[in-house]
Amino acid sequence: MSLVYIILGIAALVLLWGVATYNRFVAFMQRTKEAWADIDVQLKRRYDLIPNLVETVKGYASHERETLDAVVEARTKATSMTIDPSNVTTDQLAAFSAAEQGLSGAVGRLLAVAENYPDLKANQNFLELQRELTDTENKIQAARRFYNGNARDLGISLQQFPSNIIGNMFGFQGMPFFELGEGEQVAREPVKVQF
Protein backbone atom coordinates (compact mmCIF):
# COMPACT_ATOMS: atom_id res chain seq x y z
CA MET A 1 0.00 0.00 0.00
CA SER A 2 2.76 2.48 0.75
CA LEU A 3 4.03 2.27 -2.87
CA VAL A 4 0.57 3.35 -4.06
CA TYR A 5 0.66 6.34 -1.70
CA ILE A 6 4.13 7.29 -2.91
CA ILE A 7 2.99 7.16 -6.55
CA LEU A 8 -0.16 9.15 -5.73
CA GLY A 9 1.97 11.68 -3.80
CA ILE A 10 4.36 12.11 -6.73
CA ALA A 11 1.44 12.44 -9.16
CA ALA A 12 -0.15 15.07 -6.89
CA LEU A 13 3.14 17.02 -6.73
CA VAL A 14 3.51 16.92 -10.52
CA LEU A 15 -0.09 18.06 -10.91
CA LEU A 16 0.41 20.93 -8.43
CA TRP A 17 3.61 21.96 -10.21
CA GLY A 18 1.77 21.90 -13.56
CA VAL A 19 -1.06 24.05 -12.20
CA ALA A 20 1.40 26.54 -10.65
CA THR A 21 3.38 26.76 -13.88
CA TYR A 22 0.24 27.24 -15.95
CA ASN A 23 -0.91 30.01 -13.60
CA ARG A 24 2.50 31.67 -13.86
CA PHE A 25 2.15 31.74 -17.67
CA VAL A 26 -1.31 33.27 -17.34
CA ALA A 27 0.14 35.95 -15.06
CA PHE A 28 2.98 36.66 -17.52
CA MET A 29 0.51 37.02 -20.39
CA GLN A 30 -1.75 39.35 -18.41
CA ARG A 31 1.17 41.52 -17.25
CA THR A 32 2.45 41.78 -20.81
CA LYS A 33 -1.00 42.78 -22.08
CA GLU A 34 -1.24 45.30 -19.25
CA ALA A 35 2.14 46.70 -20.22
CA TRP A 36 0.97 47.08 -23.82
CA ALA A 37 -2.16 48.87 -22.58
CA ASP A 38 0.10 51.26 -20.63
CA ILE A 39 1.95 52.07 -23.87
CA ASP A 40 -1.40 52.70 -25.58
CA VAL A 41 -2.54 55.04 -22.81
CA GLN A 42 0.63 57.14 -23.03
CA LEU A 43 0.51 57.21 -26.83
CA LYS A 44 -3.11 58.39 -26.69
CA ARG A 45 -2.02 61.16 -24.33
CA ARG A 46 0.70 62.17 -26.79
CA TYR A 47 -1.75 62.07 -29.71
CA ASP A 48 -4.07 64.38 -27.76
CA LEU A 49 -1.29 66.85 -26.93
CA ILE A 50 0.09 67.18 -30.45
CA PRO A 51 -2.88 69.03 -32.04
CA ASN A 52 -2.75 71.58 -29.21
CA LEU A 53 0.97 72.05 -29.75
CA VAL A 54 0.47 72.42 -33.51
CA GLU A 55 -2.27 75.02 -33.03
CA THR A 56 -0.11 77.00 -30.61
CA VAL A 57 2.84 77.03 -33.00
CA LYS A 58 0.55 77.75 -35.97
CA GLY A 59 -0.43 81.07 -34.42
CA TYR A 60 3.20 82.19 -34.29
CA ALA A 61 4.74 80.47 -37.30
CA SER A 62 2.14 80.48 -40.02
CA HIS A 63 4.74 80.25 -42.80
CA GLU A 64 6.14 76.95 -41.36
CA ARG A 65 3.26 75.09 -43.00
CA GLU A 66 5.39 72.17 -44.26
CA THR A 67 6.58 71.29 -40.76
CA LEU A 68 3.08 71.60 -39.31
CA ASP A 69 1.62 69.42 -42.06
CA ALA A 70 4.33 66.78 -41.47
CA VAL A 71 3.40 66.59 -37.79
CA VAL A 72 -0.30 66.24 -38.56
CA GLU A 73 0.40 63.58 -41.20
CA ALA A 74 2.72 61.61 -38.88
CA ARG A 75 0.12 61.76 -36.09
CA THR A 76 -2.59 60.51 -38.45
CA LYS A 77 -0.39 57.61 -39.58
CA ALA A 78 0.53 56.68 -36.01
CA THR A 79 -3.04 56.82 -34.72
CA SER A 80 -4.36 54.69 -37.60
CA MET A 81 -2.26 51.69 -36.51
CA THR A 82 -3.78 49.26 -34.03
CA ILE A 83 -2.16 46.18 -32.57
CA ASP A 84 -3.84 43.38 -30.66
CA PRO A 85 -1.37 42.51 -27.86
CA SER A 86 -2.63 38.92 -27.86
CA ASN A 87 -1.56 38.36 -31.46
CA VAL A 88 1.23 40.86 -31.98
CA THR A 89 3.93 39.90 -34.47
CA THR A 90 7.45 41.23 -34.86
CA ASP A 91 6.52 42.80 -38.22
CA GLN A 92 3.48 44.57 -36.75
CA LEU A 93 5.56 45.87 -33.88
CA ALA A 94 8.29 47.07 -36.29
CA ALA A 95 5.72 48.94 -38.43
CA PHE A 96 4.15 50.43 -35.32
CA SER A 97 7.55 51.46 -34.00
CA ALA A 98 8.45 53.07 -37.36
CA ALA A 99 5.21 55.10 -37.34
CA GLU A 100 5.87 56.22 -33.77
CA GLN A 101 9.44 57.19 -34.66
CA GLY A 102 8.14 59.21 -37.62
CA LEU A 103 5.83 61.04 -35.25
CA SER A 104 8.63 61.66 -32.74
CA GLY A 105 10.84 63.05 -35.52
CA ALA A 106 8.11 65.35 -36.81
CA VAL A 107 7.41 66.67 -33.30
CA GLY A 108 11.16 67.19 -32.83
CA ARG A 109 11.27 69.28 -36.02
CA LEU A 110 8.26 71.25 -34.78
CA LEU A 111 10.01 72.02 -31.51
CA ALA A 112 13.13 73.05 -33.47
CA VAL A 113 10.99 75.49 -35.50
CA ALA A 114 9.77 76.97 -32.23
CA GLU A 115 13.35 77.94 -31.40
CA ASN A 116 13.14 80.58 -34.16
CA TYR A 117 10.26 82.36 -32.43
CA PRO A 118 11.21 83.97 -29.10
CA ASP A 119 7.62 85.04 -28.41
CA LEU A 120 6.45 81.45 -28.85
CA LYS A 121 9.17 80.09 -26.58
CA ALA A 122 7.99 82.49 -23.87
CA ASN A 123 4.30 81.60 -24.32
CA GLN A 124 3.02 79.82 -21.19
CA ASN A 125 0.66 77.59 -23.15
CA PHE A 126 3.50 76.44 -25.42
CA LEU A 127 5.83 75.88 -22.46
CA GLU A 128 3.21 73.82 -20.64
CA LEU A 129 2.45 71.74 -23.74
CA GLN A 130 6.17 71.20 -24.30
CA ARG A 131 6.60 70.10 -20.67
CA GLU A 132 3.64 67.72 -20.88
CA LEU A 133 4.92 66.27 -24.14
CA THR A 134 8.36 65.68 -22.62
CA ASP A 135 6.74 64.05 -19.59
CA THR A 136 4.62 61.86 -21.85
CA GLU A 137 7.66 60.80 -23.90
CA ASN A 138 9.37 59.74 -20.67
CA LYS A 139 6.29 57.75 -19.63
CA ILE A 140 6.19 56.08 -23.06
CA GLN A 141 9.81 55.00 -22.65
CA ALA A 142 9.06 53.63 -19.17
CA ALA A 143 6.01 51.77 -20.49
CA ARG A 144 8.09 50.27 -23.31
CA ARG A 145 10.71 49.09 -20.81
CA PHE A 146 7.96 47.56 -18.62
CA TYR A 147 6.49 45.78 -21.66
CA ASN A 148 9.90 44.49 -22.74
CA GLY A 149 10.62 43.25 -19.21
CA ASN A 150 7.40 41.27 -19.17
CA ALA A 151 7.98 39.95 -22.69
CA ARG A 152 11.47 38.87 -21.55
CA ASP A 153 10.14 37.04 -18.48
CA LEU A 154 7.51 35.28 -20.56
CA GLY A 155 10.09 34.29 -23.16
CA ILE A 156 12.50 32.94 -20.55
CA SER A 157 9.79 30.82 -18.96
CA LEU A 158 8.74 29.48 -22.35
CA GLN A 159 12.31 28.38 -23.05
CA GLN A 160 13.36 27.03 -19.65
CA PHE A 161 12.97 23.38 -18.86
CA PRO A 162 10.64 22.03 -17.48
CA SER A 163 8.23 24.99 -17.67
CA ASN A 164 8.51 24.90 -21.47
CA ILE A 165 6.61 21.62 -21.39
CA ILE A 166 3.55 23.29 -19.83
CA GLY A 167 3.93 26.36 -22.08
CA ASN A 168 4.02 24.26 -25.24
CA MET A 169 1.26 21.95 -24.02
CA PHE A 170 -1.15 24.87 -23.56
CA GLY A 171 0.01 26.87 -26.60
CA PHE A 172 1.46 29.90 -24.85
CA GLN A 173 3.34 32.16 -27.27
CA GLY A 174 6.11 34.65 -26.58
CA MET A 175 5.64 38.35 -27.27
CA PRO A 176 8.08 40.30 -29.45
CA PHE A 177 10.22 43.03 -27.92
CA PHE A 178 9.49 46.69 -28.61
CA GLU A 179 12.79 47.55 -30.29
CA LEU A 180 14.21 50.42 -32.27
CA GLY A 181 13.09 50.20 -35.89
CA GLU A 182 15.25 50.85 -38.93
CA GLY A 183 14.33 54.53 -38.94
CA GLU A 184 15.42 54.82 -35.32
CA GLN A 185 19.04 53.75 -35.86
CA VAL A 186 20.08 57.39 -35.65
CA ALA A 187 18.97 57.35 -32.02
CA ARG A 188 21.82 54.96 -31.25
CA GLU A 189 24.46 57.37 -32.54
CA PRO A 190 25.89 60.02 -30.21
CA VAL A 191 24.55 63.54 -30.62
CA LYS A 192 27.03 65.98 -32.15
CA VAL A 193 27.11 69.37 -30.47
CA GLN A 194 28.73 72.28 -32.32
CA PHE A 195 29.16 75.86 -31.19
N, C-alpha and C positions, 0 to 999 in steps of 0.2 A: 504493500500500500504506500509506503513512503516514496517509492520511485514515481508513482502516479502523482503524488503531491509535488514532488520536485519538478516534474514535467509541466504540471499545471502552473506552478509558480513561475517557471521560466517563460511559459507562454503568456502569462499575465504581465510579466515585466516587459516582454517584447511588445505586447499590445499597448501598454502604457507608454512606452518609448515612442511607438508609432503615432499614437494620439498626440503626444507632446510635440513631436516633430511636425506633424501636420498643422497643429495650432500655431507653431512658430512660423511656418510658411504663410499661413493666413495673416498673421500679424505683420510680417514683412511686406506682403502685398498691399495691405491696407495702409501701412505707413508710407509706402512708395506712392500710392495713389493720393494720399493726403499731401505729400510733398509736392506732387504735380499740381494739385489744387492750389497750394500756396503760391506756386509760380504763376498760375493763372490769375489769382487775385491781384498780385503785384503788377502783372502786365496790364490788367484791366485798369488799375489805378494810373499807370503810366499813359495808357491810351486816353484816359479821361483828362489828364493834365495837358497833353500835347496841344489839343485845339485851343485851350486857353492861352498857352504860351505863344502859339502862332498868331492868335488875334492880338495879343499884346505887342508883339514885334511888328505886326502888320501896320499898326497905327504909327509907328516910328519909322519904319523902313519899307515904305510902299514900293520902292523901285527894286527891292530884293525879291521880286516875284518868283524867280526860278528856285531859289532856296526854299521859300515858303511852300511852293508847289511840290518840291521833292519831299518835304516832311509830310505833307498831307498824303501824297501817293504812297510813301513808305508805311505810314500808319494804316492806310487802307489795306495794303498788302498783308501787313502783319496781323491785323484784326480779322482778316478773312480766313486765316488758317485755324483749323481746329484739330486737336489730337485727342483721341480716346486713350487715356493712360492704361487701360486694360489691354489694348492691342497696339501699343506704340511700336514702331519699327525704327531701326537706325536711320533709314532713308527719310522717314517722316520727321524725325527729330533733327536731322541735318538740314532739311528744307525749312523747318520752323526756326532753327537757329540762324540760318542765313537771312530770313526775313527780319528777325529781331535785330540782327547785326546791321542790316540796311537801315532800319529805323533808328538805331543808336547813332549810326554815322550821320544820318540826315539831321537828327537833333543836335549833334555835335557841331555840324556846319551852321545850324541856326544860331547856336550860342556864340559861335565865332563871329557871325554877322553882327550880333548884338554888341560886340566889343567896339564896333565902329560908331556907335551911337551913345555918347556919354549920358544924354538925357534918359535913354532907355535903361542903361545900367543903373541909374539912380532911382528908377521908378520902383516903388515899394511892391506893386503887384508883380512886376517882372522878377524882382529879387525873391519874393516869396514863392513864385512858381518855380524858379530855378532851384531854390533850396528844397522844395518838395520833390522835384524831379531827381535831384541828386540823392535824396533820402530813399526814394523809390528804387533807383538804380542799385543802391546798396542792399536794399531788401530783396531785390530780384537775385542778386549775386548770392546772398545768404540762402534764399530758397533753392537756388540751383545746387548749392553745395549740400543742402539737406537732402534733396532728391538724389543726388549722386551717392551720398553716403548710404541711403537706404537701398538704392539699386546695387551698390557694392555688397552690402550685407546679404541681400537676397541672392546675388550671384555666387557668393562664397558658399552659402548654405546649399545651393543647388549643385555645387561641384564637390563638396566635401563628402567623404564616405563616413558613415553610412546614411547620412541624411539625404544624399542624392537618390537613394533608393525610393524613399517616400516621395520626394519631389517629382521624380520621373513617373512613379506609379499614379500620382494624382494629376499629372500634367501641368505642374507649375512651370512657368516660363520666366526667364530673367528679363529685366528691363534694361534698355540701352542707356548709356551715360549721356548726359547733356554736356557735349563737348564743343570746343571752338570749331566752327565751320571753316570752309576754305576761305571765305571772305574775311574771316577774323584772324588770319595768320599774322596780320600786321600788329595785332594786339600783343603778340609774343615778343616783338622786337622792342628794344629800348627806345624811349622817346628822346629825340635829339633836341636840345635846347640851344638856341643861338641868340646872342645879344648883338 
